[in-house]
Amino acid sequence: MTQDVEMKDEEALPQAPLPSDSASILQHLKEGASFIEAASYTKEVRRIARAVRLTIQLRRKLTAPLLSAFLDYALLPGSEAHARLSAYLPKDDRHGMEVDNDDAATSAVQAPAKHILPELEIYCYLLVILFLIDQKRYDEAKACSSASIARLKNFNRRTVDVLASRLYFYYSYSYELTGNLAEIRGNLLALHRIATLRHDELGQETLLNLLLRNYLHYNLYDQAEKLRSKAPRFEAHSNQQFCRYLFYLGKIRTIQLEYTDAKESLLQAARKAPFAAQGFRIQCNKWAVLVRLLLGEIPERIIFMQRGMEKALRPYFELTNAVRIGDLALFRNVAEKFAATFSKDQTHNLIVRLRHNVIRTGLRNISISYSRISLADVAEKLRLISTNPIADAESIVAKAIRDGAIEASLDHANGWMVSKETGDIYSTNEPQAAFNSRIAFCLNMHNEAVRALRFPPNPHKEKESAERRERQQQEQELANHITEDDDDDF
């Protein structure tokens, strides 16, 4: 997923021709502009996507002089767009460099257009917004993104959709960085409606995810679910946006206690996410671990040992260990020790829900170890802290027996818990249910892989169909000829 990287302020270079490295970056930017210009005329969106990928690679190397030189190349000097975007660049460095004319003459890129193409103008907005965010000038980035969105509403061109989806993201991100995310919720809804009317499916995907993120940021899970359920769904156009959608869907399902669906969505998001999106995969794994714990499962140790995730998942590893052994005191210590981390991850409410699972696991271990045990010893082993621990232990044991978590009975007269003799699990339907869930998972993965395949055109099938049509035509002519002969004989 797109993750903004903090950059140190670069020192102003002396007034001289651009060094070879900077000139090369400028040439790459001009090459991206030529891709966009060609895509505008040929209506090939893949060229614009290529230019966007090239821009992301050059993002960390953008400077004010480079952007100023590129604006002079892509936009008409003195135009409204040129003046507006140039105002966001530092005045001291804006014209501090000049491009070597020999390099410009020998470059293979095309000359700037006589008129400003909408795609080039939106691309320039994107470059300036990226530069302002990397320089931590968030207020100016917010103003520039707002101006770009206002300008974007005037264009209804399919070649702008790829650039527009990027602008939507950074528009929301700049407001999130300044803590004003709630201000643009109405505008995002209006943009989603416009994208729907214009059949901009990539824009609909992006804006739906931004709206879900907006609602979840303020814990408005009910409103997020209402929007998600009523928004039009279609085949995903962007893998990154689809991963984000699955992650938000998993969070909504978790809060709504639909743990099985939440687990499937979160694991699928973590599996489909790009390897470079490490922060996103860490968040998916955190929520997936908690959902599996709430389902009564214990995640494998290898999940916490993934490269680059050991430190981030350490609190959840210790939490899993406490749930696994059913130690309520250890669970409380871990929850207190990493309270700040859980609050930052917005998982503190799920940690509170896990207390019941810890008690149930500890009670299951006790029922396996003892054929008969007093309720006072149960309260002591569970380390219950209350004014009347024996009464609490009795109610906990009774609920566990009713839910089928343990095979035992209560002797209220003597204050005992009597465990029943455990039977052979293979005489039950549990192994069949486990195999059924695994087979269903494998079949679902196979079906998704088949749907994701892309096959080249089959010219031999077209040739066969042509031969079949010719043969049918000959048979029809022969039948007509036979009919005519029969008429003549009659």
Disulfide bonds with the S-S distance in Angstrom:
none
